[in-house]
Amino acid sequence: MINALGLFLLLLTPRVAGPVNGPLHPVRAEVQDPEPLLVLAASSLQDVLPTVANAWREAGGGNVRFSFDATSRLAPQILRGAPADVFISADHEWMNWLREQDVVVASEIVNVAANRLVFVVPASADAPPRDLRALGARPTMRIAMAGENVPAGRYGTAALQAAGLWDVLEGRVVRGGSVRGTLEWVARGEVDGGVVYETDALAEPRVRLAFAFDENTYPPVVYPGAVIGRSERPAAARAFLDFMAGAEGAALFGAAGFQVGPPDFSVSNVTTATLPNPVSAVRLSFLVALAAVALGLVPAIGAGWLLARRDFPGRGLLSTVLLAPLVIPPVVTGFLLLSILGAQSPIGRALAAVGLSVPFTLLGATLAALVVGFPLYVVAVRGAFEVVDPHLEELSWTLGIPPRQTFLRVSLPLALPGIAAGALLAFARALGEFGATVVLAGNVEGQTRTIALAVYALLESPSGRGAIWVLVGASVVLSLAALMGFEALTRRQRRLLEDRRGR
Amino acid sequence: MDGNANLLEASVRLPLDAVELDVSIDTVSTAVAIVGPSGAGKSTLLRILAGVERRAQGTVRFRGETWQDSEKGVWMPPWKRGVGWVPQDELLFPHLSVSENLGYAGASDAAIDEMARLLSVDHLSSRRPRYLSGGERQRVALGRALLASPRILLLDEPFSALDRVLRREVVEKVSSLARDRSIPLVLVSHDETDAELMADERWILNGGVLTKEAAGR
């Protein structure tokens, strides 16, 4: 049953077609090879692997194409039958998981490269911390890290724990999705620093390396590669793996800042990831959705009334702008919000000056939910005002009651059930918000990790599949309840407006 | 206020509806009935006088006071005109009870009770409009307009839903209430009986022009 759900969820994402729709970096063929090898690899390898593949082809090895993504997303895809030949993981655990599922064979796993964990700051930062101790002494620094199920996120936690700094720093850590996402936040100056791999730090000119972590304080960062059991061309796949792990490959990896990996894959158990707390996620979803609805109430009433009752220049434009988040991909909306409200924007700076920070905070999650839910809110409120007979307002005026009081005594009470219905609809939408939230507010446990984000985090964890059901159940029940409430309130407004039987 | 000035003067046009009205009621009579074929613009005239037809262009004067002069940009909003407008489909506030509808403009409880008794709707005071009959609704709408202390009553087919007996009774009550308070009354009706019962003068609206037909009673 759990597997069926996982498959269903994967079907919902375009990624199920992984190799086809994923971020492919095909290596152009000079000699047409009907079947290039398909390699699924951790996203931190996306700069170096095409170079290695070029060298491999020049050495007569044939064509290779790649699909790069977070290891935690690639491994489940492989289990579900992605037609790949080679998998290169960013850590032991996911490779072990595949080995336990008999998708790869332990003896066939080799380490192709290794990496180091470093602390980076934005290139413009003055006086970055020189070492871990200096980091601990800066209580206001906000630190970005990859998610706790992403290897880099786990390694970073381990390194900080080993240094005894975790308790001090935990509250300031912002979890991104992948290492690349973390790097982008640092590069944009949304955070004061971040924990990334050395190779990422070298590849991004907008960040500066502050210090490297002591390699004894976190599990070795190795990239184990393996031939996938169902590959139709195991010999070619094996040869490519050996090429990567061999002298030529090592030279190319080394040039890109990678270390040479330890020769053997050790079947060790590294730290188990912490799982998202479902109770906290449900509570947070409620809080965020309620706050979004409350914050949006007056604007929604104002905009809904304007659109229902007034004809003014720019009315069409206003309507279009307000409804746009309905059709713009939420991820894009989130990105635009981050550009407008982020730490580097004028508005973001002004907000920071009064102590309000939007990215990676509860406020950010609320704003993301509000902006994405606002179109439904406005449409419902506008509809609620439109069905109120404007002659009732006119009549109220002739009875000596000016428009503002007429609005409060006639229009608003008559539209109220419809407005409440709109609020419920926006609430339901806010509960399910994901795309804009993850970009603007990250995936911070207890701060911005709502139901949708918790489900996403759990999907990426080999051990989290059971806990998903609690959240899926809560999500479905809450959403359906909100929609039923919407229906009931809409009916109620229709009854309220009936001023004579049968009308 | 100049008592000798014409009661009402209106010279207005509504380009969109192809309505053009030239109206002058040169009397200080307490009650005037306007009759005319349907589509002559009787209801529109009342809407223009009440100030709720903002698309109308032209001038409107009440006893020498300018309510609208489009060329000079004068427009007195409806909430300052003091008109007791009872539109054709009564329009009670559906979320308010009968007594809340009656007291909408701010009358005292005693005045509300008295009006409800006078119009025989006192047994309905806590009911919502949707539970009223057509005749009950018309009486509540009339009472609500009267309780707003209007300077003029504009009644649009106000008795159409009342049976003959009740109609005579209500017409007499409303007429005497208006007379007692010196509220001039303009009644629009296609019903000869209403006009006869209530009005001192009968005017005919046809082709956008209002002409006095005959002296009443």
Interface residues (C-beta under 8 A of the other chain):
Chain A: D389 H391 L392 E394 L395 S396 W397 T398 L399 G400 I401 P402 P403 R409 V410 P413 L414 L496 L497 E498 D499 R500 R501 R503
Chain B: A50 G51 V52 P77 P78 W79 K80 R81 G82 V83 G84 W85 P87 L91 L92 F93 P94 H95 Y104 A105 G106 P129 R130 Y131 L132 G134 R137 R144 A145 A148
